[in-house]
């Protein structure tokens, strides 16, 4: 039954299994262990600025006075999809989250980016 592995000894089988497990582990890192790259984060900031401008237009259309508090509330309600800037599935850093929040709020308040 083990002849197809080329080495019928127990150590050969263990080596084949451990090698396969190692390959699977490192392949999974390529899929799940990467942080958002520079371009992806840059594109996300642009998207947040555009969302902020859209929200500004919505508020103006409702004759609401646009304030920082109003835009912060809109940010909390709308922007829960921040890509992480850290590897291994860790949450984004507070600095990155703050930059995203500032980008949205500034665009929301001013209506431009």
N, C-alpha and C positions, 0 to 999 in steps of 0.2 A: 504494500500500500504506500510506503514512503519512497519507493524506488524513483518516482517521478521527480523528487526533489534533488536527485543526483547524489546525495549523501544520506545513506540510510542510518547513520549513527545518531544517537540521541543529541549529541552536541551540535551536529549539523542542523537538525530540526530546530533546536533552541535558537541557534544563530539566525536561521531564516525567519523565524517568528519575531525575534527581537528587532531584526533589521526592518521587517515590514511594519512593525509598530512604530519604529523611529521615523520611517518615511511618512507614515500617516500623520504622526504628530507634527512634523515640520511642514507638511503640506497644509495642515489645518491652520498653522500660524500664518501662512501666506494669505489665507482667506480672512481670518478673524483677528489676527494680532496687529494689524497695521493701523496706525493713526491716519486721520485725514491728511492728505498731502497739502502742500502749499497752495496749489492751484484750486483744490477742492475747498479749502478754507477761504481763499480769496473770492471764489464764486459764491460761497455761502454768505459772505459779508455783503456782496453786491445784492444778493437776493434779499437780505434783511433790510438794506437801504430801500430797495424797491417796495417791500412790504410796508415799511414806515411811511413812504410817500402815499401809497394806496390808502392806508389808514387815515392819514391826514386829510385826503380828499373825502373819505367817508364822513369824518367828523365835521368837516366844513359843510358838506352837503346836509348835515343834520343841524347846522347852526350851533354846534357846540364850541365852547371856548377851549382851545387846545392848550393843554398844560403838560408839564413834565409828569405829574401824577397820572393824568389820563393816559399818556403814552406808555408809562411804566406798567399800568394795568393792562393795556392792550398787549404789550410785550409778553407779560406773564400768561395771558390767555392764548396767544397765538403761536408763540415761539418755543415749543418744547422739543424741537428736533435738531438741536445743536450737535453737529458731528464732533467727536472727540479729537482733541489734538494730542492725545496720549495713546501709546500702544497698549496691547494686551487687554483691551476692553475696559480700561479704567475710565472713570468719568472725566469730562473735560476739566482743565484747570480753571481756577477762579478768574485768572487774568483773561483767558480766552472767553469765558462766559460774560465777563464785564465788557470786553470789546464788542461782542455781539450785541449786548444790551445797549451800549452807548450808540452803536451804529444805527440800530432801529429807532431808538428814542430821538436822536438828533434829526433823523430824516422825518420822523413823525411830527416833531415840533416845527421844523422849518418847511416841510413840504418839498424838500429837494435833497439831493445828495451829490 
